[in-house]
Amino acid sequence: MSMPDLTLQEIDPRLALASIVASIALQEAAVSHVLNAEGEKIQAVAGLTGTTVEDLQNINLSVGGTVDSVALLEDVLQNKLRTALHALYPAATFTIHFVDSVTGEPVDCQCVLCTLTNLGTEDSVTVHAIGDALTLTDLRPGSYTLEMIDACAGYEINGTVFDIEVDAQGNATFDGIAVDESPPVIELTEDPLGRAAPAAAQAAAAVSALSAQKAVTEPNAAPTDTQYTVCMLANHAAEGASALYPEGGALAIPRLEPGRYTLRVIDVFAGFARSEKQFEIDVDAAGQITFDGAAVTDENPAAAQLPEVGCLSLTFE
């Protein structure tokens, strides 16, 4: 028996992909008719006079088998649709590197956070760097912006809002430059305050931490696990507030710019009562911190009394 002679005609690839998507839609319509027929089958049997429990069990098994087969078909159709759409509308994936603006050397930016915004849908996601690089994956055709919201210790936030464009072929540009031609970089400038201010008071350059300790007779009490504590930090000037959650025995406060803040405990960990007091935090232009009017230093950490149970020792690091 000879093999059939197939003559293939040239077809536009995008037209072929569009036809595949249309065929998936027709298959989904057929599946809906199958499921509707199975539902009508159950209704018909249930409405018959003299239907027994055994009859209902049998019809249920029959319908269940059909639904299981439909579920398997749905997985196939979903993968088929995903593959077709990826081919029809390629996505972009590329890596952005962080470098020192003076030396050009890579900067380890484990703590860098950025906001990626899709200008078409106005959806935003927070992305973070790994090492000296930030990888953006699966960017569909459209316009995006990337903005830094936190920088690594010792460096200032780069305030530039970077524009990202992805065309229908999945080609991406970063601030107008094709990423395939020139790998994108973000330059970071060392924070002068981070170099000049003591480590205990780099309020505008580094990360401040609040360490919670039980008030016991020993001066160096072990940190208490405060994972269920919730605090609210309010900025007086910006009239904004953010919830802060500790990890283990420490509560990290993101970059405190010079100004006045209020800290409130709104939920507390087991074994302590919630303090109703509002704690005032002031940061001056030199990065010096005061907590309820008292300067915060390594030798003089701030303290806040918790009712009946104990107190918190708050140390800025």
Secondary structure, 3 states (H helix, E strand, C coil): CCCCCCCCCCCCHHHHHHHHHHHHHHHHHHHHHHHHHHHHHHHHHHHCCCCCHHHHHHHHHHHHHHHHHHHHHHHHHHHHHHHHHHHHCCCEEEEEEEEECCCCCECCCCCCEEEEEECCCCEEEEEECECCEEEEEEECCEEEEEEEEECCCCECCCCCCEEEEECCCCCEEECCEECCCCCCEEEECECHHHHHCCHHHCCCCCCEEEECECCCCCCCCCECCCCCCEEEEEECCCCEEEEECCECCEEEECCCCCEEEEEEEEECCCCCCCCCCCEEEEECCCCCEEECCEECCCCCCEEEEECCCEEEEECCC
